[in-house]
Amino acid sequence: MKIEVGESLMRSWLRHVEGCQIAELNWKPSSSWPVLDGTPSLMDVARKHFKKELGDDIFKEQTAPQLLKQAEIDVLGIRLDPPNGRILKIYCVDVAFHQNGLGYGDVAETRL
């Protein structure tokens, strides 16, 4: 198993600086988890936002279940309230290193 230095660093930061009791690497949702009916999809909210801000549907024909099957959070941190276990804060981190810069081009080129 290859260790990603950036992900390891972020996990340590979440655990020791932010006080997260749960800090996972390469977290993916389970396809067996049920989807709550009647709640707006985060993807629907994001689709509307980027359509307004960028004038384009960045998800194209992709559906939320399809996106979730492909998605991975590099580092997931959860800080709990010790007395009652209530979630105080959730951190979702995507780690990327680009030695020569991002190189994605302008916004129009990047979203294609």
N, C-alpha and C positions, 0 to 999 in steps of 0.2 A: 504494500500500500504506500503510495506516494504522499508525503506530507507537504502541504502547501504552506509556505512560510507566512504569507499574508493572512490566510485564514486562521492559522495557529495564533498569530499575534492578536488578531481581533477577538478570538475566543478568550485568550488570556486577559485582554483589556476588559471584556464584558464581565468576566468572572471576578477579577481583582480590583478593578477601578469602579465599574458600574454596579457591582454587587449582585450580579445575576446568579441565582441558585441553579438555573438550568441554562446550559450553553452547549448547543449541538452544532456539529459540522455537517455540511451537505444534507440538510433537512429537506425531505420531500413529503407532501401529503399522501395519505393512503387513498387509493382509488376506491376502497370499500367504505370510506366515510360518507355519511349521507349529507346531502346539500339541504340547507334550511329553505323551505318554501316561503315566499312572501317577503324575502329580504332582497334589497337591490344588490346585484352583483357588483363587486369592486371593479370588475372588468367593464361593466356597463357605465359606471361612473367615470372610469378612466377614458373610455371610448368617447364619451360626450366632451370631457375636458380637452382631449387632444384634437378632436374635431373642431372645437371652438378656437383653440390656441394655434393650431398648425394648419387648419383647413383640410385635414386628411384623416381618414380612418386608419390608424396605424396597425390595427389588428386584422384588417381586411376581412376575410371569411372565417377567421379563427374563432372558436367558441370557448367559453370559460372552462368547461370540462377538458377540452383538448389542451388548453394552456396549462391547466393544473397538472396534467399528466406529464408535461414537458418541463415544468418549472422546478427549480431547485434553489433553495436559499443557502448560500455558502456558509453563513454563520447565523444561527438563531439564538437569541438570548432572551430569557424571561426573568424579570425580577419580581419576587413575591413578597407580600407583607407577612413577616414571620408569625404574628399572632393568629391570623385567620387564613393564610394561604391565598388571599386575594391577589390577583395579578395587578402589579403597580405599573409595569412598563414592559413592552415587547420591542426588541431590536431585531430587525431583519437586515442583514448585511450582504451585499454582493461585492466580492473582492476581485479586482482585475489589475494586472500589471502590464503596462505598455511601455516597453523600453524606449521606443522611438515616438512616443505620443500616441494619441488615440487613432489618428489616421482614418477616421470615419468620413471625413468630408463635411460638407455643409449639412444643414438640417434636412433639406429636401433629399439629399443623397443618402443620409443615414437612415431615414425612416422607410426606405424602400425594401 
